[in-house]
Amino acid sequence: MPLPGSLTKKKQVPEWSRSRAVKRVKRGSRFAIFFRMDTPVSIPFFARIIPQFLVGIYISQHSIFTKLNLPEDYLVIYYIFTLIIINLLHTSTKIKHYMNGSLFVIGLLVLMHGFILGRINDELTNSEHFSKKNPDFLLLEILTEPVLSFGQIQFTAMVKSIEKEGRRTKASGRILIKIKPIKMRLSDLSFGQLLWAPGNYELTAGPLNPGMFDYKKWLARKKVHHQYLIEEKDVLLLNQRAGNKLLSHAVEWRKKQVDLYRKLLVKKDAVDVASTLILGYRAELDRALVSAYSRTGTIHVLSVSGMHVGIIYIVLDWLLLHLNTTRTGRHLKLFILLSLIWFYTILTGYAASVIRAAVMLSIFLISKTLGRTSAYQNLIFLAAFGMLHYNPYWLWDIGFQLSFLAVAGIIYLYPLICNALNWQTPPSKKLGELVSLSIAAQLFTTPLSIYYFHLFPMSFIISNIFITIPVTLIMYSGILVIILKSQYLAIFLEWQITLLNEGLIQINNLPYPVIERLWPTEFQVAILYLLLILLLIPGSAKNRLFGIATLMILLQITIVCRKVSIRQQSQMMHFNTPYPSTLAYIQANRAYIITNLNQSDPTFAYYIQPALDSMGIKKVFIFPK
């Protein structure tokens, strides 16, 4: 991610970071800056309302009223109530005497707003959802780019209408389609295409064993609750298209550029990395290569995110620098920048992390062009509120969560770590900025990353510093290859990708590159984030240290309780696998398993190992049948 150079300027450092702690740092106590922040700090407006908004969305997905089909009624009542309250607040001459009560009412309204948005976006409450009509046939619109995975063509489709007993009626809802290809090719299907299929769908299945990835919940967060495995002969493709034409053209153009990479690049790994890193195309990367990226803490490189948008913005801003001389030129530059940034966002699949970067960058550029100042703290909360207002389900998107946490770490921790390191010489200062950036982003994302991925990359500082220059050059070279279609540039691009891959593999081969099999609970993750918040909020050192000590004790209690429960566990387990039954006897941290699989088998790693890790099993004894 490009360095936020403006953050290193004194005027951009938060006021509370320039308190008496800075004086103590200058006297030699470098890290005192984390414990002395007594100066009051103003909280941005959206930072005040976003917690209530998130709670409202969360409640909407865990409410006992999820079977009620009254979101529109809730919405009308809510907005009428909102208008009345706002009118009373504005007309009251004594509002300043009831400020706490007014803030409570506003917070309650925001919470209700989040709840209603979550309910409206729950497609299962829609009376027109296809699952409530028992259809004979479905008219589907391909909603995502079809991909080939595990020998099946997969894509998400939107149900446009259904046919039942010869009558065609309007319907809605999303469904995951899997087609077993015989003569059908991936190129026969495209974004926005319409097709007919029988109505023999089924609910998505949950995890077969404890600890496995919950695919059902993951799809539900994308508003997909049903799936359909179709034979090719049962699919009727129509020569019609629906949906957004701009998105359709963007997907088709991206396909052409991926084909260009396949034509100019020789190595398959180079083609896959270039397509994924630059264009956001979901290529099937080699498992060993993906493991190297994951274990070195650089897997974010393979998902187009804010870093990629920032790299694009830097070169565009430099190319259009001459337009800054006049007001008309600045407005023209703003139009060009916004157009190209959002085109790139759409081109790469408009993932939540990319949209976050595009929204924040757009607000920043508009404010800058109009001569308005915009604090980074305001931008991050405004972007989160706007994106969740558009799609509340992004709250559970891993890319959305990690992207905002990484930016929050850079905004709030990056200046503090830079001041704490206090490296003065130009080379060491630049290195200190890179180290500070990596640590700040990693600290804020680590608890959630461990919760989702169950590992912690020990070499994240080395690997993130290592990839900075290669990834930037790969982005620029890859774009030039698309523009110039040069074979010589393609050779240079392939060499850069090979260097990046080999470098990460070598870093992954260092001693103790990663701590694995970490299974924190949601409660432990919450404690870790509360610790981070206590390090940042203003307040007396005594109270903050007391809070930190309390949370650390609470965290230690949860760890001890976990170890006690592992020592006391004793049970028989049956694992569901594609092979005959696999039985296991669990005793403390040991597992005695009767199976024909071995631990290096991918089936064992996918179906059995997660359950063993989640139960804290350290030793596995396998007895062949």
LOLO-834974 format. One record per residue (C-alpha): residue number from 0; residue in one letter; x, y, z. Coordinates in Angstrom, 3 decimals, decimal comma. Layout:
! residues N
{NUM a {X Y Z}} ...
END
This chain:
! residues 625
{0 m {0,000 0,000 0,000}} {1 p {1,409 3,434 -0,878}} {2 l {2,699 5,351 2,102}} {3 p {0,289 8,016 3,371}} {4 g {3,030 10,572 3,327}} {5 s {0,768 13,377 4,481}} {6 l {0,206 11,528 7,741}} {7 t {3,827 12,039 8,691}} {8 k {3,383 15,811 8,605}} {9 k {2,876 17,372 11,973}} {10 k {-0,430 19,017 11,059}} {11 q {-1,944 15,630 10,185}} {12 v {-1,008 13,907 13,460}} {13 p {-4,029 13,618 15,799}} {14 e {-4,077 16,206 18,565}} {15 w {-4,010 13,633 21,312}} {16 s {-0,733 12,214 19,918}} {17 r {0,964 15,590 20,448}} {18 s {0,254 15,750 24,170}} {19 r {2,684 15,584 27,021}} {20 a {3,590 12,093 25,817}} {21 v {5,573 13,647 22,958}} {22 k {7,667 15,572 25,445}} {23 r {8,399 12,398 27,355}} {24 v {9,374 10,669 24,099}} {25 k {11,879 13,424 23,394}} {26 r {13,344 12,908 26,850}} {27 g {14,041 9,267 26,009}} {28 s {10,909 7,331 26,919}} {29 r {10,018 6,476 23,309}} {30 f {7,061 4,225 23,878}} {31 a {5,461 6,416 26,522}} {32 i {3,428 7,870 23,685}} {33 f {1,142 4,842 23,934}} {34 f {0,314 5,549 27,581}} {35 r {0,089 9,356 27,922}} {36 m {-2,702 10,826 25,832}} {37 d {-4,558 13,257 28,067}} {38 t {-5,538 15,900 25,512}} {39 p {-9,251 15,782 24,610}} {40 v {-10,035 14,736 21,046}} {41 s {-13,108 15,554 18,981}} {42 i {-14,998 12,513 17,752}} {43 p {-16,207 12,697 14,121}} {44 f {-19,991 12,682 13,624}} {45 f {-20,106 9,401 11,747}} {46 a {-17,850 7,829 14,368}} {47 r {-20,552 8,655 16,930}} {48 i {-23,395 6,995 15,025}} {49 i {-21,646 4,045 13,351}} {50 p {-21,691 1,792 16,477}} {51 q {-25,483 2,078 16,802}} {52 f {-25,836 1,527 13,065}} {53 l {-23,757 -1,671 13,230}} {54 v {-25,724 -2,929 16,235}} {55 g {-28,978 -2,375 14,332}} {56 i {-27,737 -4,380 11,336}} {57 y {-26,483 -7,152 13,633}} {58 i {-29,810 -7,362 15,472}} {59 s {-31,688 -7,558 12,168}} {60 q {-29,839 -10,775 11,337}} {61 h {-30,280 -12,349 14,787}} {62 s {-33,742 -11,108 15,646}} {63 i {-36,561 -13,386 16,792}} {64 f {-38,754 -11,502 14,329}} {65 t {-36,900 -12,741 11,239}} {66 k {-40,034 -14,539 9,966}} {67 l {-42,131 -11,383 9,954}} {68 n {-42,661 -9,894 6,502}} {69 l {-43,229 -6,273 7,505}} {70 p {-40,068 -4,352 6,539}} {71 e {-41,945 -1,783 4,472}} {72 d {-44,296 -1,068 7,382}} {73 y {-41,331 -0,712 9,711}} {74 l {-39,725 1,702 7,262}} {75 v {-42,776 3,962 6,991}} {76 i {-43,300 4,069 10,756}} {77 y {-39,613 4,688 11,327}} {78 y {-39,351 7,643 8,955}} {79 i {-42,524 9,257 10,282}} {80 f {-41,170 8,881 13,811}} {81 t {-37,810 10,298 12,668}} {82 l {-39,395 13,395 11,115}} {83 i {-41,388 14,077 14,278}} {84 i {-38,331 13,741 16,523}} {85 i {-36,149 15,911 14,261}} {86 n {-38,854 18,585 14,148}} {87 l {-39,142 18,579 17,949}} {88 l {-35,381 18,789 18,380}} {89 h {-35,034 21,722 15,991}} {90 t {-37,986 23,699 17,328}} {91 s {-37,060 23,232 20,986}} {92 t {-35,428 26,338 22,443}} {93 k {-33,992 24,385 25,360}} {94 i {-32,309 21,629 23,384}} {95 k {-28,950 22,411 24,965}} {96 h {-30,357 21,456 28,350}} {97 y {-31,326 18,010 27,036}} {98 m {-28,268 17,206 24,947}} {99 n {-27,699 13,762 26,466}} {100 g {-31,303 12,791 25,907}} {101 s {-31,187 14,108 22,339}} {102 l {-28,055 12,076 21,592}} {103 f {-29,744 8,995 23,046}} {104 v {-32,788 9,487 20,799}} {105 i {-30,616 10,056 17,715}} {106 g {-28,613 6,912 18,543}} {107 l {-31,843 4,946 18,904}} {108 l {-33,054 6,235 15,531}} {109 v {-29,788 5,230 13,876}} {110 l {-30,037 1,772 15,456}} {111 m {-33,578 1,405 14,108}} {112 h {-32,376 2,536 10,698}} {113 g {-29,689 -0,173 10,652}} {114 f {-32,245 -2,770 11,757}} {115 i {-34,703 -1,803 9,016}} {116 l {-32,043 -1,812 6,308}} {117 g {-30,962 -5,280 7,389}} {118 r {-34,552 -6,528 7,298}} {119 i {-35,247 -5,034 3,860}} {120 n {-32,121 -6,652 2,412}} {121 d {-33,112 -10,081 3,728}} {122 e {-34,421 -11,659 0,535}} {123 l {-36,059 -14,557 2,347}} {124 t {-38,648 -12,152 3,774}} {125 n {-39,686 -11,114 0,257}} {126 s {-43,029 -12,626 -0,741}} {127 e {-41,773 -12,935 -4,339}} {128 h {-38,788 -15,094 -3,430}} {129 f {-38,714 -18,120 -5,731}} {130 s {-38,425 -20,584 -2,830}} {131 k {-41,961 -19,709 -1,715}} {132 k {-43,556 -20,592 -5,068}} {133 n {-42,400 -24,175 -5,690}} {134 p {-41,592 -23,478 -9,388}} {135 d {-41,323 -25,986 -12,230}} {136 f {-38,801 -23,871 -14,172}} {137 l {-36,590 -20,866 -13,406}} {138 l {-35,565 -18,013 -15,701}} {139 l {-32,077 -17,066 -14,522}} {140 e {-29,771 -14,134 -15,161}} {141 i {-26,048 -14,791 -14,672}} {142 l {-25,041 -12,371 -11,939}} {143 t {-21,326 -13,173 -11,518}} {144 e {-18,611 -14,133 -13,955}} {145 p {-18,716 -17,940 -14,522}} {146 v {-15,599 -19,770 -13,362}} {147 l {-14,382 -23,358 -13,633}} {148 s {-13,876 -24,901 -10,185}} {149 f {-13,396 -28,584 -9,326}} {150 g {-14,533 -29,600 -12,802}} {151 q {-17,782 -27,612 -12,579}} {152 i {-18,853 -24,299 -14,072}} {153 q {-20,050 -22,161 -11,171}} {154 f {-21,770 -18,792 -10,976}} {155 t {-24,409 -16,933 -9,004}} {156 a {-27,668 -16,233 -10,811}} {157 m {-30,630 -13,969 -10,143}} {158 v {-34,086 -15,478 -10,589}} {159 k {-36,055 -13,186 -12,929}} {160 s {-39,272 -15,207 -13,167}} {161 i {-40,667 -18,700 -12,678}} {162 e {-42,988 -20,997 -14,579}} {163 k {-45,463 -23,142 -12,686}} {164 e {-48,205 -25,245 -14,301}} {165 g {-47,726 -23,359 -17,565}} {166 r {-48,072 -19,912 -15,985}} {167 r {-45,156 -17,491 -15,848}} {168 t {-44,902 -15,122 -12,881}} {169 k {-42,346 -12,642 -11,607}} {170 a {-39,931 -13,842 -8,913}} {171 s {-36,754 -12,781 -7,137}} {172 g {-33,833 -14,263 -5,213}} {173 r {-30,295 -15,472 -5,845}} {174 i {-29,092 -19,016 -6,356}} {175 l {-25,717 -20,700 -6,793}} {176 i {-25,581 -22,650 -10,059}} {177 k {-23,173 -25,533 -10,714}} {178 i {-23,151 -27,102 -14,175}} {179 k {-21,406 -30,351 -15,065}} {180 p {-19,919 -29,550 -18,494}} {181 i {-19,768 -32,142 -21,264}} {182 k {-19,704 -30,113 -24,466}} {183 m {-20,343 -26,759 -22,833}} {184 r {-17,363 -24,426 -22,519}} {185 l {-16,783 -21,586 -20,113}} {186 s {-16,906 -19,133 -23,012}} {187 d {-20,495 -20,205 -23,791}} {188 l {-21,660 -18,435 -20,637}} {189 s {-21,264 -14,749 -19,927}} {190 f {-22,287 -12,099 -17,438}} {191 g {-25,926 -11,017 -17,814}} {192 q {-26,929 -13,950 -20,028}} {193 l {-30,392 -15,506 -19,544}} {194 l {-31,105 -19,211 -19,278}} {195 w {-33,906 -21,610 -18,330}} {196 a {-33,427 -24,441 -15,831}} {197 p {-35,734 -26,870 -13,980}} {198 g {-36,740 -25,920 -10,451}} {199 n {-34,939 -28,771 -8,682}} {200 y {-32,859 -26,562 -6,395}} {201 e {-31,994 -27,309 -2,766}} {202 l {-30,875 -25,455 0,328}} {203 t {-27,134 -24,964 0,678}} {204 a {-25,601 -27,473 3,064}} {205 g {-23,813 -26,526 6,251}} {206 p {-20,378 -27,822 7,344}} {207 l {-20,165 -31,616 7,580}} {208 n {-17,774 -31,628 10,539}} {209 p {-16,830 -29,230 13,364}} {210 g {-14,255 -26,605 12,480}} {211 m {-14,885 -26,775 8,725}} {212 f {-15,480 -23,627 6,717}} {213 d {-19,172 -22,734 6,982}} {214 y {-19,970 -22,403 3,271}} {215 k {-23,682 -22,075 3,975}} {216 k {-23,228 -19,036 6,192}} {217 w {-20,708 -17,532 3,752}} {218 l {-23,217 -17,775 0,904}} {219 a {-26,042 -16,465 3,094}} {220 r {-24,002 -13,297 3,708}} {221 k {-24,043 -12,864 -0,074}} {222 k {-27,850 -13,292 -0,099}} {223 v {-27,576 -16,804 -1,541}} {224 h {-29,511 -19,496 0,343}} {225 h {-30,039 -22,145 -2,353}} {226 q {-27,864 -24,013 -4,817}} {227 y {-28,474 -26,109 -7,888}} {228 l {-26,314 -28,802 -9,499}} {229 i {-27,561 -29,020 -13,109}} {230 e {-26,801 -31,403 -15,908}} {231 e {-25,755 -29,669 -19,106}} {232 k {-28,661 -31,202 -21,042}} {233 d {-31,159 -29,540 -18,668}} {234 v {-29,902 -26,008 -19,360}} {235 l {-31,458 -23,897 -22,108}} {236 l {-29,257 -20,921 -23,022}} {237 l {-31,047 -17,888 -24,456}} {238 n {-29,557 -15,375 -26,861}} {239 q {-30,664 -12,567 -24,592}} {240 r {-28,906 -10,431 -22,042}} {241 a {-30,144 -8,526 -19,031}} {242 g {-28,623 -6,508 -16,229}} {243 n {-26,235 -3,569 -16,283}} {244 k {-24,642 -3,074 -19,711}} {245 l {-21,662 -1,207 -18,248}} {246 l {-20,830 -4,153 -15,980}} {247 s {-21,321 -6,559 -18,865}} {248 h {-18,909 -4,631 -21,104}} {249 a {-16,380 -4,386 -18,261}} {250 v {-16,448 -8,157 -17,712}} {251 e {-16,058 -8,835 -21,438}} {252 w {-13,167 -6,392 -21,703}} {253 r {-11,456 -8,030 -18,720}} {254 k {-11,780 -11,435 -20,388}} {255 k {-10,001 -10,076 -23,451}} {256 q {-7,129 -8,760 -21,326}} {257 v {-6,793 -12,103 -19,527}} {258 d {-6,607 -13,780 -22,947}} {259 l {-3,917 -11,267 -23,899}} {260 y {-1,858 -12,273 -20,850}} {261 r {-2,284 -15,937 -21,789}} {262 k {-1,004 -15,143 -25,262}} {263 l {2,031 -13,060 -24,240}} {264 l {3,110 -14,761 -20,995}} {265 v {4,602 -18,247 -21,015}} {266 k {4,372 -19,503 -17,436}} {267 k {0,931 -20,375 -16,099}} {268 d {1,770 -18,983 -12,635}} {269 a {2,698 -15,650 -14,218}} {270 v {-0,592 -15,535 -16,142}} {271 d {-2,620 -16,386 -13,048}} {272 v {-0,853 -13,893 -10,780}} {273 a {-1,046 -11,090 -13,366}} {274 s {-4,744 -11,741 -14,009}} {275 t {-5,549 -11,879 -10,301}} {276 l {-3,315 -9,077 -9,055}} {277 i {-3,976 -6,531 -11,813}} {278 l {-7,467 -7,370 -13,126}} {279 g {-9,069 -9,111 -10,162}} {280 y {-9,788 -12,190 -12,283}} {281 r {-10,404 -15,291 -10,142}} {282 a {-7,759 -17,548 -11,625}} {283 e {-7,028 -20,993 -10,160}} {284 l {-3,643 -20,335 -8,585}} {285 d {-1,308 -23,135 -7,589}} {286 r {-2,005 -24,241 -4,001}} {287 a {1,650 -24,099 -3,000}} {288 l {1,893 -20,542 -4,300}} {289 v {-1,273 -19,441 -2,488}} {290 s {0,096 -21,046 0,691}} {291 a {3,330 -19,042 0,352}} {292 y {1,376 -15,778 0,026}} {293 s {-0,883 -16,698 2,956}} {294 r {1,875 -17,841 5,303}} {295 t {3,947 -14,701 4,687}} {296 g {1,033 -12,341 5,378}} {297 t {0,826 -11,059 1,786}} {298 i {-2,323 -12,825 0,603}} {299 h {-3,980 -9,403 0,318}} {300 v {-1,815 -8,795 -2,752}} {301 l {-3,827 -11,421 -4,657}} {302 s {-7,101 -9,628 -3,900}} {303 v {-7,508 -6,265 -5,574}} {304 s {-7,855 -3,796 -2,711}} {305 g {-7,002 -0,297 -1,588}} {306 m {-3,308 -0,856 -2,242}} {307 h {-3,983 -1,487 -5,928}} {308 v {-6,311 1,517 -6,226}} {309 g {-3,668 3,658 -4,509}} {310 i {-0,972 2,543 -6,951}} {311 i {-3,245 3,397 -9,881}} {312 y {-4,073 6,790 -8,368}} {313 i {-0,413 7,742 -7,836}} {314 v {0,522 7,320 -11,495}} {315 l {-2,682 9,008 -12,739}} {316 d {-2,141 11,975 -10,425}} {317 w {1,421 12,336 -11,742}} {318 l {0,352 12,117 -15,383}} {319 l {-2,324 14,799 -14,872}} {320 l {-0,160 17,096 -12,757}} {321 h {-0,128 19,815 -15,441}} {322 l {-3,889 20,323 -15,027}} {323 n {-3,429 21,800 -11,539}} {324 t {-2,560 25,259 -12,901}} {325 t {-6,156 26,423 -13,518}} {326 r {-9,502 25,921 -11,853}} {327 t {-10,977 24,390 -15,007}} {328 g {-7,997 22,083 -15,263}} {329 r {-8,416 20,931 -11,661}} {330 h {-12,082 20,133 -12,267}} {331 l {-11,190 18,282 -15,471}} {332 k {-8,516 16,342 -13,572}} {333 l {-11,076 15,431 -10,899}} {334 f {-13,483 14,137 -13,554}} {335 i {-10,769 12,064 -15,248}} {336 l {-9,459 10,648 -11,974}} {337 l {-12,897 9,676 -10,675}} {338 s {-13,881 8,146 -14,016}} {339 l {-10,738 6,012 -14,280}} {340 i {-10,723 4,983 -10,616}} {341 w {-14,344 3,815 -10,740}} {342 f {-13,790 2,139 -14,101}} {343 y {-10,945 0,172 -12,533}} {344 t {-13,184 -0,624 -9,544}} {345 i {-15,893 -2,044 -11,827}} {346 l {-13,341 -3,793 -14,032}} {347 t {-11,807 -5,704 -11,116}} {348 g {-15,132 -7,031 -9,836}} {349 y {-16,145 -4,209 -7,433}} {350 a {-15,258 -6,132 -4,271}} {351 a {-16,014 -4,454 -0,942}} {352 s {-12,340 -3,637 -0,279}} {353 v {-11,975 -1,940 -3,684}} {354 i {-15,200 0,027 -3,273}} {355 r {-13,982 1,192 0,151}} {356 a {-10,805 2,590 -1,385}} {357 a {-12,687 4,177 -4,302}} {358 v {-15,263 5,819 -2,001}} {359 m {-12,656 7,234 0,378}} {360 l {-10,437 8,419 -2,453}} {361 s {-13,406 10,004 -4,266}} {362 i {-14,477 11,957 -1,179}} {363 f {-10,895 13,054 -0,577}} {364 l {-10,390 14,223 -4,177}} {365 i {-13,696 16,099 -4,292}} {366 s {-12,921 17,846 -0,996}} {367 k {-9,412 18,695 -2,164}} {368 t {-10,610 20,106 -5,486}} {369 l {-13,288 22,227 -3,783}} {370 g {-10,775 23,539 -1,273}} {371 r {-12,323 21,761 1,704}} {372 t {-10,314 19,906 4,318}} {373 s {-11,261 16,303 5,012}} {374 a {-9,843 14,407 7,968}} {375 y {-8,966 10,775 7,417}} {376 q {-10,976 9,892 10,525}} {377 n {-14,107 11,351 8,948}} {378 l {-13,478 9,619 5,630}} {379 i {-13,252 6,106 7,033}} {380 f {-16,467 6,325 9,062}} {381 l {-18,353 8,109 6,281}} {382 a {-17,274 5,442 3,772}} {383 a {-18,320 2,639 6,139}} {384 f {-21,718 4,218 6,782}} {385 g {-22,373 4,821 3,088}} {386 m {-21,325 1,326 1,988}} {387 l {-23,359 -0,409 4,689}} {388 h {-26,314 1,795 3,852}} {389 y {-26,093 0,469 0,290}} {390 n {-25,500 -3,162 1,297}} {391 p {-25,763 -4,059 5,017}} {392 y {-24,508 -7,586 4,258}} {393 w {-21,031 -6,172 3,637}} {394 l {-20,721 -6,025 7,418}} {395 w {-19,928 -9,778 7,326}} {396 d {-17,656 -9,577 4,274}} {397 i {-14,101 -10,507 5,283}} {398 g {-12,604 -8,135 2,713}} {399 f {-14,759 -5,271 4,024}} {400 q {-13,779 -5,937 7,638}} {401 l {-10,041 -6,358 7,052}} {402 s {-9,876 -3,425 4,651}} {403 f {-11,395 -0,950 7,104}} {404 l {-9,369 -2,326 10,008}} {405 a {-6,132 -1,964 8,035}} {406 v {-6,956 1,653 7,155}} {407 a {-7,937 2,373 10,761}} {408 g {-4,594 0,989 11,892}} {409 i {-2,742 3,206 9,424}} {410 i {-4,705 6,309 10,440}} {411 y {-4,464 5,894 14,210}} {412 l {-1,328 3,825 14,820}} {413 y {0,975 4,793 11,962}} {414 p {1,858 8,280 13,336}} {415 l {2,402 6,876 16,827}} {416 i {4,734 4,104 15,675}} {417 c {6,679 6,537 13,460}} {418 n {7,171 8,868 16,436}} {419 a {8,147 5,960 18,651}} {420 l {10,771 4,662 16,206}} {421 n {12,081 8,192 15,639}} {422 w {14,588 7,233 12,924}} {423 q {16,282 10,396 11,631}} {424 t {18,554 9,630 8,654}} {425 p {16,776 9,630 5,237}} {426 p {17,318 5,911 4,427}} {427 s {16,385 4,762 7,923}} {428 k {13,427 7,166 7,989}} {429 k {11,996 5,670 4,804}} {430 l {12,555 2,173 6,168}} {431 g {10,918 3,254 9,428}} {432 e {7,855 4,451 7,514}} {433 l {7,544 1,091 5,757}} {434 v {7,954 -0,807 9,031}} {435 s {5,467 1,473 10,785}} {436 l {2,949 1,050 7,986}} {437 s {3,239 -2,729 8,065}} {438 i {2,982 -2,945 11,862}} {439 a {0,042 -0,529 12,046}} {440 a {-2,022 -2,395 9,465}} {441 q {-1,057 -5,802 10,874}} {442 l {-1,888 -4,943 14,490}} {443 f {-5,426 -3,887 13,638}} {444 t {-6,130 -6,866 11,381}} {445 t {-4,318 -9,602 13,336}} {446 p {-7,108 -10,601 15,794}} {447 l {-9,663 -10,961 13,020}} {448 s {-7,183 -12,625 10,639}} {449 i {-6,316 -15,223 13,265}} {450 y {-10,024 -15,817 13,923}} {451 y {-10,719 -16,466 10,222}} {452 f {-7,492 -18,079 9,025}} {453 h {-6,096 -19,595 12,275}} {454 l {-2,474 -18,552 11,704}} {455 f {-0,149 -15,629 12,323}} {456 p {2,695 -14,859 9,867}} {457 m {5,851 -14,128 11,846}} {458 s {7,624 -12,735 8,775}} {459 f {4,952 -10,163 7,861}} {460 i {7,296 -7,167 8,260}} {461 i {9,986 -8,657 5,986}} {462 s {7,493 -9,886 3,393}} {463 n {5,459 -6,656 3,261}} {464 i {8,599 -4,566 2,840}} {465 f {9,835 -6,996 0,195}} {466 i {6,658 -6,842 -1,932}} {467 t {6,325 -3,038 -1,957}} {468 i {8,499 -2,362 -5,012}} {469 p {7,790 -5,582 -6,992}} {470 v {3,998 -5,241 -6,689}} {471 t {4,137 -1,590 -7,768}} {472 l {6,280 -2,448 -10,794}} {473 i {4,057 -5,422 -11,670}} {474 m {0,962 -3,211 -11,608}} {475 y {2,515 -0,597 -13,888}} {476 s {4,130 -3,164 -16,206}} {477 g {0,915 -5,176 -16,447}} {478 i {-1,089 -2,104 -17,425}} {479 l {1,526 -1,129 -20,040}} {480 v {1,360 -4,652 -21,481}} {481 i {-2,392 -4,218 -21,920}} {482 i {-1,981 -0,784 -23,539}} {483 l {1,048 -1,485 -25,765}} {484 k {0,631 -5,273 -26,237}} {485 s {4,427 -5,514 -26,208}} {486 q {6,117 -8,918 -26,065}} {487 y {9,254 -7,372 -24,543}} {488 l {7,255 -5,779 -21,736}} {489 a {5,509 -9,128 -21,211}} {490 i {8,903 -10,813 -20,730}} {491 f {9,830 -8,144 -18,168}} {492 l {6,449 -8,592 -16,424}} {493 e {6,892 -12,362 -16,251}} {494 w {10,374 -11,930 -14,770}} {495 q {9,012 -9,599 -12,070}} {496 i {6,214 -12,030 -11,130}} {497 t {8,685 -14,927 -10,960}} {498 l {10,970 -12,843 -8,732}} {499 l {8,048 -11,976 -6,444}} {500 n {6,886 -15,588 -6,179}} {501 e {10,357 -16,988 -5,568}} {502 g {11,102 -14,303 -2,989}} {503 l {7,956 -15,094 -0,993}} {504 i {8,665 -18,813 -1,197}} {505 q {12,166 -18,202 0,213}} {506 i {10,731 -16,047 3,023}} {507 n {8,233 -18,810 3,758}} {508 n {11,153 -21,255 4,052}} {509 l {12,737 -19,236 6,860}} {510 p {12,727 -20,880 10,322}} {511 y {9,391 -20,497 12,145}} {512 p {7,667 -18,441 9,432}} {513 v {4,177 -18,835 10,885}} {514 i {2,303 -19,781 14,042}} {515 e {-0,489 -22,164 13,052}} {516 r {-3,596 -23,784 14,536}} {517 l {-4,755 -20,716 16,441}} {518 w {-8,459 -20,888 17,290}} {519 p {-9,470 -17,814 19,310}} {520 t {-13,097 -17,388 20,330}} {521 e {-15,197 -14,363 19,385}} {522 f {-14,965 -13,214 23,002}} {523 q {-11,153 -13,324 22,907}} {524 v {-11,102 -11,370 19,635}} {525 a {-13,339 -8,729 21,239}} {526 i {-10,921 -8,463 24,196}} {527 l {-7,964 -7,952 21,854}} {528 y {-9,729 -5,120 20,039}} {529 l {-10,736 -3,516 23,337}} {530 l {-7,046 -3,547 24,263}} {531 l {-6,214 -1,738 21,027}} {532 i {-8,921 0,823 21,664}} {533 l {-7,626 1,469 25,194}} {534 l {-4,205 2,193 23,723}} {535 l {-5,703 4,870 21,473}} {536 i {-8,481 6,652 23,362}} {537 p {-7,566 9,678 25,477}} {538 g {-7,691 9,471 29,243}} {539 s {-5,553 9,310 32,337}} {540 a {-2,710 6,809 32,297}} {541 k {-3,894 5,327 35,600}} {542 n {-7,383 4,486 34,342}} {543 r {-6,122 3,175 31,031}} {544 l {-3,502 0,952 32,629}} {545 f {-6,148 -0,394 35,005}} {546 g {-8,399 -1,210 32,037}} {547 i {-5,551 -2,877 30,142}} {548 a {-4,617 -4,966 33,190}} {549 t {-8,255 -6,029 33,660}} {550 l {-8,585 -7,121 30,029}} {551 m {-5,282 -8,988 30,144}} {552 i {-6,420 -10,902 33,239}} {553 l {-9,746 -11,678 31,580}} {554 l {-7,933 -12,894 28,456}} {555 q {-5,691 -15,115 30,556}} {556 i {-8,721 -16,596 32,321}} {557 t {-10,282 -17,553 28,971}} {558 i {-7,003 -19,212 27,886}} {559 v {-6,768 -21,193 31,120}} {560 c {-10,415 -22,281 30,853}} {561 r {-9,744 -23,419 27,298}} {562 k {-6,757 -25,525 28,387}} {563 v {-8,763 -27,084 31,221}} {564 s {-11,610 -28,020 28,861}} {565 i {-9,118 -29,638 26,448}} {566 r {-7,595 -31,729 29,222}} {567 q {-11,028 -32,923 30,346}} {568 q {-12,480 -33,779 26,933}} {569 s {-13,180 -37,437 26,176}} {570 q {-15,524 -38,466 23,368}} {571 m {-16,108 -40,603 20,302}} {572 m {-16,513 -38,761 16,988}} {573 h {-17,746 -39,683 13,543}} {574 f {-16,354 -37,670 10,632}} {575 n {-18,316 -37,227 7,414}} {576 t {-15,992 -37,652 4,423}} {577 p {-16,388 -38,795 0,800}} {578 y {-14,822 -42,083 1,890}} {579 p {-16,291 -44,734 4,226}} {580 s {-16,906 -43,717 7,814}} {581 t {-14,000 -42,291 9,776}} {582 l {-14,146 -42,780 13,541}} {583 a {-12,065 -41,053 16,185}} {584 y {-11,622 -41,295 19,930}} {585 i {-10,652 -37,982 21,524}} {586 q {-8,822 -38,084 24,841}} {587 a {-7,474 -34,757 26,132}} {588 n {-5,159 -33,416 23,402}} {589 r {-4,813 -36,772 21,613}} {590 a {-6,881 -38,293 18,817}} {591 y {-6,980 -41,986 17,856}} {592 i {-8,469 -42,180 14,339}} {593 i {-9,584 -45,238 12,370}} {594 t {-9,240 -44,344 8,691}} {595 n {-7,478 -45,253 5,456}} {596 l {-6,429 -41,613 4,978}} {597 n {-3,131 -40,151 6,101}} {598 q {-2,543 -36,652 7,461}} {599 s {-0,929 -35,419 4,244}} {600 d {-4,016 -36,349 2,210}} {601 p {-6,026 -33,254 1,033}} {602 t {-9,255 -34,982 2,086}} {603 f {-7,924 -35,402 5,630}} {604 a {-6,774 -31,778 5,693}} {605 y {-10,171 -30,489 4,521}} {606 y {-12,636 -32,701 6,412}} {607 i {-10,842 -33,852 9,575}} {608 q {-7,883 -31,605 10,455}} {609 p {-9,974 -28,438 11,158}} {610 a {-12,018 -30,325 13,761}} {611 l {-8,858 -31,626 15,428}} {612 d {-7,308 -28,157 15,483}} {613 s {-10,451 -26,564 16,900}} {614 m {-10,421 -29,108 19,756}} {615 g {-6,770 -28,450 20,555}} {616 i {-5,493 -31,874 19,425}} {617 k {-1,687 -31,997 19,394}} {618 k {-1,033 -35,683 18,725}} {619 v {-2,808 -37,832 16,130}} {620 f {-2,568 -41,618 15,954}} {621 i {-3,972 -43,230 12,796}} {622 f {-5,078 -46,855 12,644}} {623 p {-5,769 -48,149 9,101}} {624 k {-8,964 -50,127 8,602}} 
END
